[in-house]
Amino acid sequence: MSGGAYPGWNSMVEGIPFSGRNLPPKMMLNWKGISYPMNFNVTTAVLFGLPVDVARNYICRGALDSGAKYLVFWDEDVLRPPQSIRELVYRMEHTLDAAIIGGVVCLKAEPAEPMIFKGIGGGPFWDWRVGEFFEIAGIGMGNTIIRLEALKDIEEPWFKTVNDYAPLMEGIPATEQWTEDLYFCDKVRKTKKWKIYCDGALLCAHVDLATGKEYGLPPDSKPLRHLLIPPGEKKILDVGSGHNPLKTNEGPVVTFDLDESCKPDYRGDCRRLPFGTGEFDIVHSRHLLEQFPQDETDEILKELKRVLGPKGELRLTVANLDWIADQVKAGKVTGPVLNMIYGDNRKTAFTSKMLEERLKEIGLPKISFKSDGGDLSVIARAKRA
């Protein structure tokens, strides 16, 4: 191992199993352009010319013996986004059951296929959206991070390339073949303790080093298709879409929810949306805020505002605390009123004044309200809209 590391400070090892092929300048400039988390000690482990499974095992053993927390694998023919390692470390620090987290690397073929798998033997997994963070069963190691603690629960060798043709010798038309990365992923899953995730925001080009051709997701593939907006229509995000997502003729709706049973376009935490700043013309959310404690709602509102375009509209529907109070004062404490207070896991509600103050604080001062019984609906815009 080598690199600018301080002895005894072993935060992370970056492992590179070099094949010995000549690399074009673009690959090395990409490696140089990678940024690392602040205050992280990074050691580089490089092996040349060994079979890839052997090289990965050597690197894993050295990283584990050094006391490092994480191991990042980079394949020499993969172009990584510059923030890759910072993003992967962030995900690891916030996903404590993760043994492996990786970016998207596609097979060098036409059409290119993502080397991410929901089930072993089921082919490439396509049912996800760019930017989504989701659990998988297997992934290629071209741009991945491994929690080294997980290796202690797995018997060596961790990586193994398998080409077993023995059944053919017995007249059985079958073989067992594993690439070393899927072999490792299978062992991780069998621990029943550790999980594997893909960060769909990290799209990596896979380069044919002989020709320089780069392979990535086809533009009409399912993960990218939702990004195509017909001319004249608006791009709309429905956060907390649930089982009854927004229906509108204003444009295509991208749905987001934590509950996978709702079959949203994106699954995740609304406090960290996997979208670019200013990406949407309309951000819609119905009865989401009241599912969180009052002191957490500011964080959510700021994140909804972040992904809203400068001329966009934030459309919210929340539980109407004014209406609830009026019903209670009038002695109309009926089932529907009690449900507005206590039902559906509600933790908070809003008056129009409360919500107006919050929205002005985050830069959305143009506000209109509509009260419909227990529902308070709001449209908020920036001044320049």
Residue pairs with C-beta under 8 A, 6 or more apart in sequence:
1 13
1 43
1 44
1 45
1 62
1 66
2 43
2 44
2 45
2 46
3 14
3 42
3 43
3 44
4 42
5 41
5 42
5 43
6 41
8 67
9 41
10 41
10 43
10 66
10 67
10 68
10 69
11 40
11 41
11 42
11 68
11 69
11 70
12 36
12 40
12 41
12 42
12 43
12 68
12 69
12 70
12 71
12 72
12 85
12 89
13 42
13 43
13 44
13 45
13 59
13 62
13 63
13 66
13 68
13 70
13 71
13 72
14 42
14 43
14 44
14 45
14 71
14 72
14 74
14 85
15 45
15 46
15 56
15 59
15 60
15 63
15 71
15 72
15 73
15 74
16 44
16 45
16 46
16 47
16 73
16 74
16 75
16 76
17 47
17 50
17 52
17 55
17 56
17 59
17 73
17 75
17 76
18 46
18 47
18 48
18 49
18 76
19 48
19 49
19 52
19 76
20 48
20 49
21 76
21 209
22 209
23 76
23 209
24 207
24 209
24 212
26 79
26 207
26 212
27 76
27 77
27 79
27 207
27 209
30 79
30 80
31 74
33 82
34 80
34 82
34 84
34 85
35 82
35 83
35 85
35 86
36 42
36 85
36 86
37 85
37 86
37 89
37 90
40 89
43 63
43 66
43 68
45 59
45 62
45 63
47 55
47 58
47 59
50 58
51 161
52 159
52 161
52 180
53 157
53 159
53 160
53 161
53 180
53 183
56 73
56 141
56 158
56 159
56 180
56 184
57 156
57 157
57 158
57 159
59 71
59 73
60 71
60 146
60 148
60 151
60 158
60 159
61 156
63 71
63 148
64 148
64 151
64 152
68 148
69 147
69 148
69 149
70 89
70 92
70 145
70 146
70 147
70 148
71 145
71 146
71 148
72 85
72 88
72 144
72 145
72 146
73 141
73 142
73 143
73 144
73 145
73 146
74 80
74 142
74 143
75 105
75 140
75 141
75 142
75 143
76 209
77 142
77 206
77 207
77 208
77 209
78 105
78 142
78 143
78 204
78 205
78 206
78 207
79 204
79 205
79 206
79 207
79 214
80 103
80 143
80 202
80 204
81 87
81 103
81 202
81 203
81 204
84 103
84 143
84 202
84 204
85 145
87 199
87 201
87 202
88 101
88 102
88 103
88 143
88 144
88 145
88 199
88 202
89 145
91 98
91 101
91 133
91 145
91 197
91 199
92 98
92 101
92 145
92 147
95 101
95 197
97 193
97 194
97 195
98 147
98 194
98 195
98 196
98 197
99 146
99 147
99 150
99 188
99 191
99 194
99 195
99 196
100 139
100 144
100 145
100 146
100 147
100 150
100 184
100 185
100 188
100 194
100 196
100 197
101 144
101 145
101 196
101 197
101 198
101 199
102 116
102 139
102 140
102 141
102 142
102 143
102 144
102 145
102 196
102 197
102 198
102 199
102 202
103 142
103 143
103 144
103 198
103 199
103 201
103 202
103 203
103 204
104 114
104 115
104 116
104 198
104 199
104 200
104 202
104 203
104 204
104 217
104 223
105 114
105 115
105 140
105 142
105 143
105 204
105 206
106 112
106 113
106 114
106 115
106 206
106 215
106 216
106 217
107 113
107 114
107 115
107 124
107 206
107 215
108 206
108 207
108 208
108 213
108 215
109 215
111 218
111 221
112 206
112 215
112 216
112 217
112 218
113 124
114 124
114 125
114 126
114 217
114 223
115 124
115 139
115 140
115 142
116 124
116 125
116 128
116 136
116 138
116 139
116 140
116 198
117 123
117 124
117 125
117 136
117 137
117 138
117 139
117 182
117 185
118 125
118 127
118 136
118 137
119 137
120 137
120 138
120 182
120 185
120 186
125 136
126 221
126 222
126 223
127 222
128 134
128 198
128 200
128 222
128 223
129 200
129 222
129 223
129 226
129 254
129 265
129 266
130 200
130 201
130 203
130 217
130 223
130 224
130 227
131 200
131 201
131 266
131 274
131 275
132 200
132 201
132 265
132 266
132 267
132 268
132 274
133 197
133 198
133 199
133 200
133 201
133 267
133 268
133 274
134 197
134 198
134 200
134 267
135 195
135 196
135 197
135 198
136 196
136 197
136 198
137 185
137 189
137 196
138 181
138 182
138 185
138 186
138 196
139 181
139 185
139 196
139 198
140 179
140 181
141 180
141 181
141 184
142 204
142 206
143 202
143 204
147 194
150 188
150 191
150 193
150 194
151 158
153 191
153 193
153 194
154 187
154 188
154 191
155 187
158 184
158 187
159 180
159 181
159 183
159 184
160 178
160 180
160 183
160 184
161 178
161 179
161 180
161 183
162 176
162 177
162 178
162 183
163 175
163 176
163 177
164 175
164 176
164 177
165 175
167 173
167 174
167 175
167 176
168 174
168 175
178 186
185 196
188 194
188 195
188 196
189 195
189 196
200 223
200 274
201 274
203 216
203 217
204 216
205 214
205 215
205 216
206 214
206 215
206 216
207 213
207 214
207 215
208 214
208 215
217 223
217 224
218 224
226 252
226 254
226 265
229 235
229 251
229 252
230 251
230 252
233 250
233 251
233 252
234 250
234 251
234 281
234 282
235 251
235 252
235 254
235 279
235 280
235 281
235 282
236 246
236 248
236 250
236 251
236 252
236 253
236 254
236 280
236 281
236 282
236 283
236 284
237 253
237 254
237 256
237 273
237 275
237 279
237 280
237 282
237 283
237 284
237 307
238 245
238 246
238 253
238 254
238 255
238 256
238 284
238 285
238 286
239 256
239 257
239 270
239 273
239 283
239 284
239 285
239 288
239 304
240 256
240 257
240 270
240 285
240 286
240 287
240 288
240 291
241 253
241 255
241 256
241 257
241 262
241 264
242 257
242 259
242 262
242 286
243 261
243 262
245 253
245 255
245 262
245 264
246 253
246 255
246 284
246 286
247 253
250 282
251 281
251 282
253 284
254 265
254 266
254 280
255 262
255 264
255 265
255 266
256 264
256 265
256 266
256 267
256 268
256 270
256 273
257 264
257 266
257 267
258 267
258 268
258 269
258 270
259 267
260 267
266 274
268 274
270 285
270 288
270 300
270 303
270 304
271 296
271 299
271 300
271 303
272 303
273 303
273 304
273 306
273 307
275 307
276 307
277 306
277 307
278 306
278 307
278 308
278 309
278 310
278 312
279 307
279 309
280 307
280 308
280 309
280 312
281 309
281 311
281 312
281 313
282 312
282 313
282 315
283 304
283 307
283 308
283 312
283 313
283 314
283 315
284 315
284 316
285 304
285 315
285 316
285 317
286 316
286 317
287 317
287 318
287 319
287 344
288 300
289 297
289 300
289 301
289 316
289 318
289 348
289 350
290 318
290 319
290 346
290 347
290 348
290 349
290 350
291 344
291 345
291 346
291 347
292 300
292 347
292 348
293 347
293 348
294 347
294 348
297 348
297 358
298 358
298 361
298 362
301 358
301 359
301 362
302 362
304 314
305 314
305 362
305 363
305 364
308 314
310 382
310 384
310 385
311 381
311 382
311 384
311 385
312 381
312 385
313 379
313 380
313 381
313 385
314 359
314 364
314 378
314 379
314 380
314 381
315 377
315 378
315 379
315 380
316 355
316 377
316 378
316 380
317 375
317 376
317 377
317 378
318 349
318 350
318 355
318 375
318 376
318 378
319 340
319 346
319 348
319 349
319 350
319 374
319 375
319 376
320 340
320 349
320 350
320 351
320 352
320 371
320 373
320 374
320 375
320 376
321 349
321 350
321 351
321 354
321 376
322 351
322 352
322 371
322 376
323 340
323 371
323 373
323 374
323 376
324 337
324 340
324 341
324 349
324 374
327 333
327 334
327 337
328 337
336 374
337 374
340 346
340 349
340 374
341 349
350 376
352 369
352 371
352 376
352 378
355 376
355 378
356 367
356 369
359 365
359 367
359 378
359 380
360 367
363 382
364 380
364 381
364 382
365 382
365 383
366 380
366 381
366 382
366 383
366 385
367 378
367 379
367 380
367 381
368 378
368 379
369 376
369 377
369 378
370 376
370 377
370 378
371 377
